[in-house]
Amino acid sequence: MQSAQAEVLNGIGRRMTAVLDRYSRENGYTAVFDSSAQILYKTSNIDLTQDIVRLYDQAYPAKAATPATKPPKPTTMPPSAKP
């Protein structure tokens, strides 16, 4: 389970890095920082999150979910006839 989880996260990370690299080059950014690290000050008008999420979704669209199959209904036995 941990191996599969790591594989998924690494794949997403590689894709996100490619999207961030392209966005940064096209918009003249020198650096992009992860906001999960301690930040002492930031201006609110430089949050790239929505732009990056939109670009990621365009580059790697989610596959349509397949409907879950319902288990068959259990068959019930008719009540036994009493003599």
The first five atom37 places (N, CA, C, CB, O) and aatype in JSON, in Angstrom:
{
  "aatype": [12, 5, 15, 0, 5, 0, 6, 19, 10, 2, 7, 9, 7, 1, 1, 12, 16, 0, 19, 10, 3, 1, 18, 15, 1, 6, 2, 7, 18, 16, 0, 19, 13, 3, 15, 15, 0, 5, 9, 10, 18, 11, 16, 15, 2, 9, 3, 10, 16, 5, 3, 9, 19, 1, 10, 18, 3, 5, 0, 18, 14, 0, 11, 0, 0, 16, 14, 0, 16, 11, 14, 14, 11, 14, 16, 16, 12, 14, 14, 15, 0, 11, 14],
  "atom_mask": [
    [1, 1, 1, 1, 1],
    [1, 1, 1, 1, 1],
    [1, 1, 1, 1, 1],
    [1, 1, 1, 1, 1],
    [1, 1, 1, 1, 1],
    [1, 1, 1, 1, 1],
    [1, 1, 1, 1, 1],
    [1, 1, 1, 1, 1],
    [1, 1, 1, 1, 1],
    [1, 1, 1, 1, 1],
    [1, 1, 1, 0, 1],
    [1, 1, 1, 1, 1],
    [1, 1, 1, 0, 1],
    [1, 1, 1, 1, 1],
    [1, 1, 1, 1, 1],
    [1, 1, 1, 1, 1],
    [1, 1, 1, 1, 1],
    [1, 1, 1, 1, 1],
    [1, 1, 1, 1, 1],
    [1, 1, 1, 1, 1],
    [1, 1, 1, 1, 1],
    [1, 1, 1, 1, 1],
    [1, 1, 1, 1, 1],
    [1, 1, 1, 1, 1],
    [1, 1, 1, 1, 1],
    [1, 1, 1, 1, 1],
    [1, 1, 1, 1, 1],
    [1, 1, 1, 0, 1],
    [1, 1, 1, 1, 1],
    [1, 1, 1, 1, 1],
    [1, 1, 1, 1, 1],
    [1, 1, 1, 1, 1],
    [1, 1, 1, 1, 1],
    [1, 1, 1, 1, 1],
    [1, 1, 1, 1, 1],
    [1, 1, 1, 1, 1],
    [1, 1, 1, 1, 1],
    [1, 1, 1, 1, 1],
    [1, 1, 1, 1, 1],
    [1, 1, 1, 1, 1],
    [1, 1, 1, 1, 1],
    [1, 1, 1, 1, 1],
    [1, 1, 1, 1, 1],
    [1, 1, 1, 1, 1],
    [1, 1, 1, 1, 1],
    [1, 1, 1, 1, 1],
    [1, 1, 1, 1, 1],
    [1, 1, 1, 1, 1],
    [1, 1, 1, 1, 1],
    [1, 1, 1, 1, 1],
    [1, 1, 1, 1, 1],
    [1, 1, 1, 1, 1],
    [1, 1, 1, 1, 1],
    [1, 1, 1, 1, 1],
    [1, 1, 1, 1, 1],
    [1, 1, 1, 1, 1],
    [1, 1, 1, 1, 1],
    [1, 1, 1, 1, 1],
    [1, 1, 1, 1, 1],
    [1, 1, 1, 1, 1],
    [1, 1, 1, 1, 1],
    [1, 1, 1, 1, 1],
    [1, 1, 1, 1, 1],
    [1, 1, 1, 1, 1],
    [1, 1, 1, 1, 1],
    [1, 1, 1, 1, 1],
    [1, 1, 1, 1, 1],
    [1, 1, 1, 1, 1],
    [1, 1, 1, 1, 1],
    [1, 1, 1, 1, 1],
    [1, 1, 1, 1, 1],
    [1, 1, 1, 1, 1],
    [1, 1, 1, 1, 1],
    [1, 1, 1, 1, 1],
    [1, 1, 1, 1, 1],
    [1, 1, 1, 1, 1],
    [1, 1, 1, 1, 1],
    [1, 1, 1, 1, 1],
    [1, 1, 1, 1, 1],
    [1, 1, 1, 1, 1],
    [1, 1, 1, 1, 1],
    [1, 1, 1, 1, 1],
    [1, 1, 1, 1, 1]
  ],
  "atom_positions": [
    [[0.83, -1.19, 0.0], [0.0, 0.0, 0.0], [0.88, 1.26, 0.0], [-0.95, 0.0, 1.22], [0.63, 2.2, -0.76]],
    [[1.91, 1.27, 0.85], [2.79, 2.44, 0.93], [3.54, 2.65, -0.38], [3.78, 2.3, 2.09], [3.75, 3.79, -0.81]],
    [[3.94, 1.57, -1.0], [4.66, 1.67, -2.28], [3.75, 2.25, -3.36], [5.18, 0.28, -2.7], [4.17, 3.1, -4.14]],
    [[2.52, 1.79, -3.4], [1.56, 2.3, -4.39], [1.27, 3.78, -4.14], [0.25, 1.49, -4.36], [1.17, 4.57, -5.08]],
    [[1.14, 4.14, -2.87], [0.88, 5.54, -2.53], [2.06, 6.42, -2.94], [0.6, 5.69, -1.01], [1.87, 7.5, -3.49]],
    [[3.27, 5.96, -2.66], [4.47, 6.73, -3.03], [4.56, 6.88, -4.55], [5.74, 6.04, -2.49], [4.94, 7.94, -5.05]],
    [[4.2, 5.83, -5.28], [4.25, 5.88, -6.75], [3.27, 6.93, -7.28], [3.93, 4.5, -7.35], [3.6, 7.69, -8.19]],
    [[2.07, 6.97, -6.72], [1.07, 7.94, -7.16], [1.53, 9.36, -6.84], [-0.29, 7.67, -6.48], [1.47, 10.24, -7.7]],
    [[2.01, 9.58, -5.62], [2.45, 10.92, -5.23], [3.66, 11.38, -6.04], [2.79, 10.93, -3.74], [3.75, 12.55, -6.39]],
    [[4.58, 10.48, -6.33], [5.75, 10.85, -7.14], [5.31, 11.21, -8.56], [6.77, 9.7, -7.18], [5.86, 12.15, -9.15]],
    [[4.35, 10.49, -9.11], [3.85, 10.81, -10.45], [3.2, 12.18, -10.49], [0.0, 0.0, 0.0], [3.43, 12.96, -11.42]],
    [[2.38, 12.47, -9.49], [1.74, 13.78, -9.42], [2.8, 14.86, -9.24], [0.72, 13.83, -8.27], [2.71, 15.93, -9.85]],
    [[3.79, 14.6, -8.41], [4.86, 15.57, -8.18], [5.64, 15.89, -9.45], [0.0, 0.0, 0.0], [5.95, 17.05, -9.71]],
    [[5.95, 14.87, -10.24], [6.67, 15.1, -11.5], [5.83, 15.94, -12.46], [7.04, 13.76, -12.17], [6.33, 16.85, -13.11]],
    [[4.55, 15.62, -12.54], [3.66, 16.39, -13.42], [3.52, 17.83, -12.94], [2.28, 15.72, -13.49], [3.56, 18.76, -13.74]],
    [[3.37, 18.01, -11.63], [3.21, 19.35, -11.08], [4.48, 20.17, -11.32], [2.89, 19.29, -9.56], [4.4, 21.36, -11.62]],
    [[5.64, 19.55, -11.18], [6.89, 20.25, -11.44], [6.96, 20.73, -12.89], [8.09, 19.35, -11.13], [7.41, 21.85, -13.15]],
    [[6.51, 19.9, -13.82], [6.51, 20.3, -15.23], [5.56, 21.48, -15.46], [6.11, 19.11, -16.13], [5.89, 22.41, -16.19]],
    [[4.39, 21.44, -14.83], [3.42, 22.54, -14.97], [3.99, 23.82, -14.37], [2.07, 22.18, -14.3], [3.9, 24.89, -14.98]],
    [[4.57, 23.72, -13.18], [5.16, 24.9, -12.53], [6.32, 25.47, -13.34], [5.64, 24.54, -11.12], [6.47, 26.69, -13.45]],
    [[7.13, 24.59, -13.9], [8.27, 25.05, -14.71], [7.77, 25.85, -15.91], [9.12, 23.85, -15.17], [8.27, 26.94, -16.19]],
    [[6.8, 25.3, -16.6], [6.25, 25.99, -17.78], [5.61, 27.32, -17.39], [5.2, 25.09, -18.49], [5.87, 28.34, -18.03]],
    [[4.79, 27.33, -16.34], [4.12, 28.55, -15.89], [5.15, 29.61, -15.5], [3.19, 28.25, -14.7], [5.0, 30.78, -15.85]],
    [[6.17, 29.2, -14.77], [7.19, 30.14, -14.31], [7.93, 30.78, -15.47], [8.19, 29.44, -13.39], [8.15, 32.0, -15.49]],
    [[8.32, 29.96, -16.44], [9.03, 30.5, -17.61], [8.14, 31.44, -18.41], [9.51, 29.36, -18.51], [8.59, 32.51, -18.83]],
    [[6.88, 31.06, -18.62], [5.98, 31.88, -19.43], [5.59, 33.19, -18.74], [4.74, 31.09, -19.76], [5.22, 34.15, -19.42]],
    [[5.66, 33.23, -17.41], [5.23, 34.41, -16.68], [6.37, 35.16, -16.01], [4.23, 34.02, -15.65], [6.14, 36.08, -15.22]],
    [[7.62, 34.78, -16.31], [8.78, 35.51, -15.83], [9.09, 35.36, -14.34], [0.0, 0.0, 0.0], [9.72, 36.24, -13.76]],
    [[8.66, 34.26, -13.72], [8.99, 34.03, -12.31], [10.38, 33.44, -12.19], [7.95, 33.11, -11.64], [10.78, 32.57, -12.98]],
    [[11.11, 33.91, -11.21], [12.43, 33.37, -10.93], [12.35, 32.23, -9.94], [13.35, 34.46, -10.4], [13.14, 31.28, -10.02]],
    [[11.41, 32.3, -9.01], [11.25, 31.27, -7.98], [9.78, 31.14, -7.61], [12.11, 31.59, -6.73], [9.03, 32.11, -7.65]],
    [[9.4, 29.93, -7.24], [8.06, 29.66, -6.71], [8.28, 28.86, -5.43], [7.15, 28.88, -7.77], [8.98, 27.85, -5.44]],
    [[7.66, 29.31, -4.35], [7.86, 28.66, -3.06], [6.6, 27.92, -2.63], [8.26, 29.68, -2.0], [5.48, 28.34, -2.94]],
    [[6.8, 26.84, -1.92], [5.71, 26.07, -1.34], [5.27, 26.76, -0.06], [6.14, 24.6, -1.06], [6.08, 26.99, 0.84]],
    [[3.99, 27.1, 0.04], [3.52, 27.85, 1.2], [3.4, 27.01, 2.46], [2.2, 28.47, 0.89], [3.06, 27.55, 3.52]],
    [[3.67, 25.71, 2.38], [3.62, 24.9, 3.6], [4.82, 25.17, 4.5], [3.54, 23.41, 3.26], [4.81, 24.83, 5.68]],
    [[5.86, 25.78, 3.95], [7.02, 26.17, 4.75], [6.69, 27.46, 5.5], [8.29, 26.35, 3.86], [5.77, 28.18, 5.12]],
    [[7.42, 27.73, 6.55], [7.15, 28.94, 7.33], [7.44, 30.19, 6.48], [8.0, 28.96, 8.62], [8.52, 30.34, 5.92]],
    [[6.46, 31.06, 6.41], [6.59, 32.31, 5.65], [6.38, 33.46, 6.63], [5.57, 32.38, 4.45], [5.37, 33.5, 7.35]],
    [[7.31, 34.38, 6.65], [7.2, 35.5, 7.57], [6.33, 36.61, 7.02], [8.57, 36.03, 7.9], [5.64, 37.3, 7.77]],
    [[6.34, 36.79, 5.71], [5.51, 37.83, 5.08], [5.25, 37.44, 3.64], [6.2, 39.23, 5.16], [6.11, 36.88, 2.97]],
    [[4.05, 37.74, 3.19], [3.74, 37.6, 1.76], [2.6, 38.54, 1.44], [3.36, 36.12, 1.39], [1.76, 38.84, 2.28]],
    [[2.6, 39.0, 0.24], [1.49, 39.83, -0.22], [0.42, 38.91, -0.78], [1.96, 40.88, -1.28], [0.75, 37.87, -1.36]],
    [[-0.81, 39.25, -0.62], [-1.9, 38.36, -1.03], [-2.11, 38.32, -2.55], [-3.17, 38.78, -0.36], [-2.83, 37.45, -3.03]],
    [[-1.53, 39.23, -3.29], [-1.79, 39.27, -4.73], [-0.84, 38.41, -5.55], [-1.73, 40.68, -5.21], [-0.79, 38.56, -6.77]],
    [[-0.08, 37.52, -4.93], [0.84, 36.67, -5.7], [0.56, 35.19, -5.52], [2.26, 36.96, -5.29], [1.43, 34.36, -5.79]],
    [[-0.63, 34.83, -5.09], [-0.97, 33.42, -4.91], [-1.25, 32.8, -6.28], [-2.21, 33.26, -3.97], [-2.18, 33.21, -6.97]],
    [[-0.44, 31.84, -6.67], [-0.53, 31.2, -7.98], [-1.36, 29.93, -7.96], [0.85, 30.89, -8.49], [-1.54, 29.28, -8.99]],
    [[-1.86, 29.56, -6.8], [-2.49, 28.26, -6.64], [-3.57, 27.97, -7.68], [-3.09, 28.15, -5.26], [-3.52, 26.93, -8.33]],
    [[-4.53, 28.87, -7.85], [-5.63, 28.62, -8.78], [-5.13, 28.49, -10.21], [-6.66, 29.72, -8.69], [-5.61, 27.65, -10.97]],
    [[-4.17, 29.33, -10.6], [-3.61, 29.23, -11.96], [-2.93, 27.88, -12.17], [-2.6, 30.37, -12.21], [-3.11, 27.25, -13.22]],
    [[-2.17, 27.45, -11.19], [-1.43, 26.19, -11.32], [-2.38, 25.0, -11.33], [-0.41, 26.04, -10.18], [-2.21, 24.07, -12.12]],
    [[-3.38, 25.01, -10.47], [-4.36, 23.92, -10.45], [-5.09, 23.85, -11.79], [-5.37, 24.11, -9.3], [-5.29, 22.75, -12.32]],
    [[-5.49, 24.99, -12.33], [-6.18, 25.01, -13.63], [-5.28, 24.44, -14.73], [-6.61, 26.44, -13.99], [-5.73, 23.64, -15.54]],
    [[-4.01, 24.85, -14.76], [-3.08, 24.34, -15.77], [-2.81, 22.85, -15.6], [-1.76, 25.11, -15.7], [-2.72, 22.12, -16.59]],
    [[-2.69, 22.4, -14.37], [-2.48, 20.97, -14.11], [-3.68, 20.18, -14.62], [-2.25, 20.7, -12.59], [-3.53, 19.16, -15.29]],
    [[-4.88, 20.65, -14.3], [-6.09, 19.95, -14.73], [-6.21, 19.93, -16.25], [-7.32, 20.61, -14.13], [-6.7, 18.95, -16.82]],
    [[-5.76, 20.99, -16.92], [-5.78, 21.01, -18.38], [-4.76, 20.03, -18.96], [-5.5, 22.43, -18.9], [-5.04, 19.33, -19.92]],
    [[-3.58, 19.99, -18.35], [-2.52, 19.12, -18.85], [-2.78, 17.65, -18.53], [-1.18, 19.54, -18.27], [-2.43, 16.77, -19.32]],
    [[-3.38, 17.38, -17.4], [-3.62, 16.01, -16.95], [-5.07, 15.86, -16.49], [-2.64, 15.63, -15.8], [-5.33, 15.74, -15.29]],
    [[-6.02, 15.86, -17.43], [-7.43, 15.78, -17.03], [-7.73, 14.47, -16.31], [-8.34, 15.91, -18.26], [-7.17, 13.42, -16.61]],
    [[-8.62, 14.57, -15.36], [-9.03, 13.38, -14.62], [-9.79, 12.45, -15.53], [-9.89, 13.74, -13.39], [-10.57, 12.9, -16.38]],
    [[-9.56, 11.18, -15.37], [-10.29, 10.2, -16.17], [-11.69, 10.07, -15.59], [-9.55, 8.81, -16.19], [-11.89, 10.17, -14.38]],
    [[-12.63, 9.84, -16.46], [-14.02, 9.69, -16.0], [-14.12, 8.47, -15.1], [-14.99, 9.57, -17.21], [-13.61, 7.4, -15.41]],
    [[-14.78, 8.66, -14.0], [-14.96, 7.56, -13.06], [-15.97, 6.58, -13.63], [-15.42, 8.08, -11.68], [-16.97, 6.96, -14.23]],
    [[-15.69, 5.32, -13.44], [-16.64, 4.31, -13.88], [-17.61, 4.05, -12.74], [-15.91, 2.99, -14.32], [-17.21, 3.99, -11.58]],
    [[-18.87, 3.89, -13.07], [-19.84, 3.67, -11.99], [-19.55, 2.35, -11.3], [-21.29, 3.67, -12.54], [-19.22, 1.34, -11.93]],
    [[-19.68, 2.37, -10.02], [-19.44, 1.16, -9.24], [-20.55, 0.16, -9.55], [-19.37, 1.46, -7.71], [-21.72, 0.53, -9.67]],
    [[-20.17, -1.07, -9.66], [-21.18, -2.08, -9.92], [-21.84, -2.46, -8.61], [-20.57, -3.32, -10.61], [-21.19, -2.6, -7.58]],
    [[-23.14, -2.6, -8.68], [-23.88, -2.97, -7.49], [-23.83, -4.48, -7.33], [-25.35, -2.47, -7.56], [-23.93, -5.22, -8.31]],
    [[-23.67, -4.94, -6.11], [-23.68, -6.39, -5.92], [-25.09, -6.92, -6.19], [-23.22, -6.77, -4.47], [-26.07, -6.21, -6.0]],
    [[-25.18, -8.15, -6.63], [-26.51, -8.69, -6.91], [-27.34, -8.77, -5.63], [-26.4, -10.08, -7.56], [-26.81, -8.98, -4.54]],
    [[-28.63, -8.6, -5.8], [-29.51, -8.68, -4.65], [-29.54, -10.12, -4.15], [-30.95, -8.19, -4.99], [-29.58, -11.05, -4.95]],
    [[-29.52, -10.29, -2.84], [-29.57, -11.66, -2.33], [-30.94, -12.27, -2.63], [-29.28, -11.7, -0.8], [-31.97, -11.61, -2.56]],
    [[-30.9, -13.53, -2.97], [-32.16, -14.21, -3.22], [-32.73, -14.66, -1.88], [-31.98, -15.43, -4.2], [-32.01, -15.13, -1.0]],
    [[-34.0, -14.5, -1.76], [-34.64, -14.92, -0.51], [-35.43, -16.18, -0.78], [-35.57, -13.82, 0.06], [-36.02, -16.34, -1.85]],
    [[-35.42, -17.03, 0.15], [-36.16, -18.28, 0.06], [-37.56, -18.02, 0.54], [-35.47, -19.43, 0.88], [-37.75, -17.32, 1.54]],
    [[-38.55, -18.55, -0.13], [-39.92, -18.36, 0.36], [-40.07, -19.05, 1.7], [-40.96, -18.9, -0.66], [-39.43, -20.07, 1.96]],
    [[-40.91, -18.51, 2.53], [-41.09, -19.17, 3.84], [-41.6, -20.58, 3.64], [-42.07, -18.37, 4.73], [-42.42, -20.86, 2.77]],
    [[-41.11, -21.44, 4.46], [-41.54, -22.83, 4.32], [-43.0, -22.97, 4.73], [-40.65, -23.77, 5.17], [-43.47, -22.34, 5.67]],
    [[-43.68, -23.79, 4.02], [-45.11, -24.01, 4.31], [-45.24, -24.88, 5.54], [-45.84, -24.68, 3.1], [-44.54, -25.89, 5.69]],
    [[-46.11, -24.48, 6.4], [-46.35, -25.27, 7.61], [-47.45, -26.27, 7.3], [-46.72, -24.37, 8.83], [-48.44, -25.93, 6.64]],
    [[-47.29, -27.48, 7.79], [-48.34, -28.48, 7.53], [-49.6, -28.24, 8.31], [-47.84, -29.84, 7.86], [-50.56, -29.0, 8.19]]
  ]
}
